[in-house]
Amino acid sequence: MTAVSPGVQAPVATERLVLRLFTADDVEERYAYQRLPEVARFLYRPPLTREGCAESIAARAAGTPWEADGDGLLLAVCRAQEPRVVIGEVVLTLTSARARQAEIGWVFNPRYAGHGYATEAARALASSAFGRLGVHRLYARLDVLNTASVRVCERLGMRREAHLVDNDLDGDRWGSEYVYAVLAHEWKG
Ligand SMILES: CC(C)(COP(=O)(O)OP(=O)(O)OC[C@H]1O[C@@H](n2cnc3c(N)ncnc32)[C@H](O)[C@@H]1OP(=O)(O)O)[C@@H](O)C(=O)NCCC(=O)NCCS
């Protein structure tokens, strides 16, 4: 697979961070946080296995054509001074190519929580989505109990558009979700 969005496929730099494609060398560091139950708590799936981490890295390591529904960009987030150390990840999925709708998500190692890294990385990815990738509307879905993620959305200036009630099952718990979104012409970067 070849990525057709060179600006996004290439590393994206922010003030403190570098966002880059994952490589096979990152499996252990990704697994270090993706295996944690507290990290998976609101993801509506079990923690990832090491094999699961490796498989999704392999599937996304070449970037994305960003053409069809389901195409996605998975980027490792590293601090600029330690570009080999993965502190978390951000993901962007094209959910409707026709209507230029994309979903954004983030997962970080709790060791690096509370420094604004997730917000900084998500802001950079959102800017790439609206800029280079021509997204019209960017949205996030999150469990209503996921207060840290709610705060990321609100820091990004996303609007709470929906409160879905008991719309999914998280194991045997009914899960309720918020949908947050922002349009290209509203994005302030
Ligand atoms: C969601 C998640 C990424 C949020 O992580 P986080 O550390 O709270 O978010 P940030 O990295 O943006 O850090 C923000 C915090 O850093 C603080 N901060 C400290 N120094 C800062 C700085 N220099 N710049 C900006 N913020 C700073 C902010 O005040 C903020 O604290 P607050 O939320 O208590 O007000 C994390 O909880 C996570 O990975 N959860 C598990 C996966 C998950 O649920 N993903 C979402 C699925 S929808």
The ligand as a Gaussian input file, in Angstrom:
#p B3LYP/6-31G(d) Opt

LIG

0 1
 C       -7.727000      10.123000      26.924000
 C       -6.273000      10.326000      27.296000
 C       -5.379000      10.306000      26.065000
 C       -6.144000      11.694000      27.990000
 O       -4.858000      11.832000      28.546000
 P       -4.480000      13.168000      29.366000
 O       -3.137000      12.983000      29.896000
 O       -5.589000      13.492000      30.336000
 O       -4.551000      14.293000      28.242000
 P       -3.392000      15.294000      27.810000
 O       -2.159000      14.546000      27.456000
 O       -3.961000      16.173000      26.772000
 O       -3.083000      16.085000      29.144000
 C       -4.004000      17.026000      29.623000
 C       -3.707000      17.369000      31.053000
 O       -2.355000      17.786000      31.162000
 C       -2.304000      19.025000      31.885000
 N       -1.051000      19.708000      31.522000
 C        0.044000      19.700000      32.316000
 N        1.051000      20.337000      31.695000
 C        0.591000      20.768000      30.508000
 C        1.163000      21.491000      29.442000
 N        2.441000      21.899000      29.460000
 N        0.401000      21.741000      28.345000
 C       -0.866000      21.341000      28.299000
 N       -1.480000      20.648000      29.295000
 C       -0.741000      20.357000      30.396000
 C       -3.604000      19.698000      31.512000
 O       -3.987000      20.684000      32.439000
 C       -4.571000      18.521000      31.530000
 O       -4.974000      18.211000      32.830000
 P       -6.541000      18.054000      33.180000
 O       -7.176000      17.165000      32.152000
 O       -6.520000      17.483000      34.553000
 O       -7.108000      19.428000      33.105000
 C       -5.796000       9.208000      28.273000
 O       -6.590000       9.267000      29.442000
 C       -5.896000       7.806000      27.683000
 O       -5.059000       7.380000      26.913000
 N       -6.945000       7.059000      28.060000
 C       -7.122000       5.670000      27.644000
 C       -7.506000       5.535000      26.203000
 C       -8.818000       6.219000      25.881000
 O       -9.773000       6.134000      26.637000
 N       -8.829000       6.882000      24.731000
 C       -9.987000       7.617000      24.265000
 C      -10.989000       6.736000      23.620000
 S      -12.351000       7.705000      23.021000

